[in-house]
Amino acid sequence: MAQLSPIVQHPPAALEQALQRLGRNIRTARLRRRWRLEDVAERMGVSRFTVADVERGKPGTSIAAYLGALWVLGLLDQLEAVADPDRDAEGKALEAARQPGQAPRRQRFDDDF
């Protein structure tokens, strides 16, 4: 069996909370549709245990399973804003700080050898 990575074994609290929140949201969407775990699992092509792990927000569950559940529920389009480069204020600020104020001057080379 493959060794679990440290982030799966001991996820940071913020990551654990985000996964649990996502799992609860997926469960709520499923229940509102009155679908059983088996219904979602069949549509995803996975076992009902995988869907249960998604709904629990289990860190070792693949991102494909989370995305598959969202896809089956018709909620995948809501992920467009996740990691959108245009919404990354810190990244944009760092990029702007690295850019020179003016174009670098060309060096002139002397042709005399």
C-alpha positions as MATLAB code, in Angstrom:
seq = 'MAQLSPIVQHPPAALEQALQRLGRNIRTARLRRRWRLEDVAERMGVSRFTVADVERGKPGTSIAAYLGALWVLGLLDQLEAVADPDRDAEGKALEAARQPGQAPRRQRFDDDF';
ca = [
       0.000    0.000    0.000;
       1.262    3.465   -0.855;
       2.456    5.686    1.972;
       0.152    8.600    2.739;
       1.623   12.067    2.405;
       1.915   14.278    5.499;
      -0.790   16.642    4.238;
      -3.205   13.690    4.105;
      -2.139   12.228    7.446;
      -2.127   15.545    9.323;
      -3.826   18.233    7.233;
      -3.688   21.841    8.421;
      -6.873   22.864   10.236;
      -7.888   25.268    7.467;
      -7.601   22.508    4.849;
      -9.517   20.040    6.983;
     -12.307   22.561    7.585;
     -12.513   23.460    3.890;
     -12.795   19.790    2.883;
     -15.454   19.136    5.502;
     -17.417   22.210    4.381;
     -17.192   21.082    0.739;
     -18.317   17.584    1.727;
     -21.288   18.956    3.684;
     -22.246   21.136    0.715;
     -22.102   18.153   -1.628;
     -24.203   16.097    0.808;
     -26.786   18.885    1.086;
     -27.015   19.130   -2.715;
     -27.480   15.359   -2.970;
     -30.177   15.275   -0.288;
     -32.051   18.202   -1.860;
     -32.247   16.170   -5.046;
     -33.402   13.176   -2.975;
     -30.633   11.028   -4.404;
     -29.123    8.112   -2.540;
     -25.367    7.655   -2.185;
     -25.715    4.793   -4.641;
     -27.347    7.078   -7.230;
     -24.447    9.528   -7.159;
     -21.895    6.711   -7.070;
     -23.427    5.048  -10.123;
     -23.420    8.287  -12.097;
     -19.796    8.923  -11.087;
     -18.677    5.350  -11.736;
     -17.322    4.864   -8.200;
     -18.381    3.013   -5.069;
     -20.821    4.439   -2.535;
     -17.923    4.403   -0.065;
     -16.060    6.926   -2.217;
     -19.091    9.223   -2.265;
     -19.395    8.839    1.518;
     -15.708    9.789    1.871;
     -16.327   12.877   -0.275;
     -19.261   13.888    1.879;
     -17.144   13.453    5.022;
     -14.422   15.645    3.537;
     -11.802   12.936    3.862;
      -8.364   14.349    2.903;
      -7.158   11.138    1.226;
     -10.006   11.117   -1.265;
      -8.902   12.190   -4.728;
      -9.759   15.603   -6.091;
     -11.305   13.767   -9.048;
     -13.899   12.263   -6.699;
     -14.823   15.698   -5.322;
     -15.019   17.155   -8.829;
     -16.949   14.129  -10.068;
     -19.559   14.622   -7.355;
     -19.881   18.298   -8.258;
     -20.197   17.379  -11.935;
     -22.946   14.823  -11.256;
     -24.821   17.380   -9.168;
     -24.485   20.045  -11.880;
     -22.329   22.277   -9.683;
     -18.961   22.007  -11.428;
     -19.272   25.418  -13.087;
     -19.063   27.036   -9.644;
     -15.360   26.156   -9.555;
     -14.461   28.670  -12.260;
     -13.518   31.265   -9.663;
     -11.186   28.904   -7.770;
      -7.567   29.966   -8.253;
      -8.571   32.462  -10.955;
      -5.366   34.416  -11.699;
      -7.362   37.631  -12.066;
      -8.601   37.288   -8.466;
      -5.140   36.597   -7.022;
      -4.385   39.961   -5.449;
      -1.171   38.802   -3.750;
       0.193   37.167   -6.904;
      -0.595   40.222   -8.992;
       1.103   42.505   -6.445;
       4.243   40.336   -6.426;
       4.309   40.252  -10.220;
       3.969   44.034  -10.417;
       6.806   44.503   -7.909;
       9.141   42.385  -10.038;
       8.482   44.283  -13.243;
      10.962   47.032  -14.018;
       9.796   50.610  -14.144;
      11.269   51.097  -17.586;
      12.669   48.916  -20.294;
      16.319   47.972  -19.804;
      18.807   49.901  -21.940;
      20.553   48.058  -24.675;
      24.246   47.637  -24.262;
      26.400   48.977  -27.039;
      29.245   46.803  -28.084;
      32.430   48.171  -29.476;
      33.332   46.626  -32.837;
      37.066   47.198  -32.333;
      38.859   43.977  -31.558;
];
